[in-house]
Amino acid sequence: MPEPAAIETALRNVIDPELGADIVDLGMVTGVSVDGGVVDVGVALTVASCPLRGQIESDVVRRVRAVPDVADVTVTVTVMDQEQRSALMNRARLRARESADPTMVAPTTRVIAVSSGKGGVGKSSLSANLALSLADLGHRVGLLDADIWGFSIPRIVGAGAERLSAGPDRKITPVSALGIDVVSTGLIVEDEDTALMWRGLMLSKALEQFLRDVAWSPALSYLVIDMPPGTGDIQMALSRLLPQAELVVVTTPQKAAQKVAARVADMARRSHMPIVGVVENMSGFTTEDGSHYDVFGTGGGTELAEDLGVELLGRVPLDPLIVAGGDDGHPVVRAHPNAPSAEVIIAIARRLVELMPPAPDDTCTARLAVLEEMLGEQTSVHRQSGATRG
């Protein structure tokens, strides 16, 4: 009679062509029964009309029939329920993150993806000011504008006239602006009024190029990514391409923005991307005479953070200085570091460093290399000493 372990090994060689993983790991095998030399394999498909059904069935039969003592193979096909489909997609996303191809972003670089559920919540201004604040804390920082259509980072950091170029190794060289390394589609197009009419695969390919074909310094402590709003192609591509990325969710105090931002957090968790915390932006306005107005309501950031079980990193007040600084290329944390909005953003940056400390220069691998070098030197000395005595 066939060995169960041999049958399982055979089934692990049946790969779902679409998901790129074996049907055992994906949970598609519902059961195996053996009657003498006849083996019946239960396989659950995501939908009844799955176009890959024939290929999967034939692969199961071919692989299992090759197992010693198997005389015949039958396949019983069923359809997954919603819970099983969700579990399968969860495993597929996790596998994609764990098997991601390397990028030019060093594994030791901490990646902060600044995201929002909708546009107009000040995400890009916050990304730029956070990146500069991290740099002012003594860290080397990169800023990637992944908002392919709605790029605004070049103007905010005063790099609108710059353009990306390639080095001798044909890798894209980031633009240096205000002491940080910047990459954006806004540094490729003719001018900032040029529309990029890209969709679907082109968007994810653009992000892939920014991660794999840009000469990001291996010395980067932090890479801040200004994400496009929503839960589309770029977000899904980032979770696949850069497993070390962690999410900061930006919302305004109003309920509508908070509920939309929750979808971004849901996407992150379903893609196994950690959520660092929530930032509530445009959190009230205080006039020069001290009067305070909650223009967009109150409590959205706190409620979202509590719902997600993460920290509310800070509440950034409405401030005309943020707007003016973004328009003229002088971000508020540099131009007016003592402004209330700047102080909150700088405090958020400090908290991010506490929650996501940069990797130490003295890593385990580095220590091992030093130890091997020392041992090599000692061996050489002993050999020379022995030769002298001889």
Secondary structure, DSSP 8 states (H G I E B T S, - for coil): ---HHHHHHHHTT-B-TTT-SBTTTTT-EEEEEEETTEEEEEEEESSTT-TTHHHHHHHHHHHHHTSTT--EEEEEEEE--HHHHHHHHHHHHHHHHHT----SS-TTSEEEEEEESSSSSSHHHHHHHHHHHHHHTT--EEEEE--SSS--HHHHTT-TT---EE-TTS-EE-EEETTEEEEEGGGTSSSTT------THHHHHHHHHHHHSB---TT-SEEEEE--SSSSHHHHHHHHH-TTEEEEEEE-SSHHHHHHHHHHHHHHHHTT--EEEEEEES--EE-TTS-EE-TT-S-HHHHHHHHHT-EEEEEE---HHHHHHHHHT--HHHH-TTSHHHHHHHHHHHHHHHHS----SS-HHHHHHHHHHHHHHHHHHHHHHHHHH-
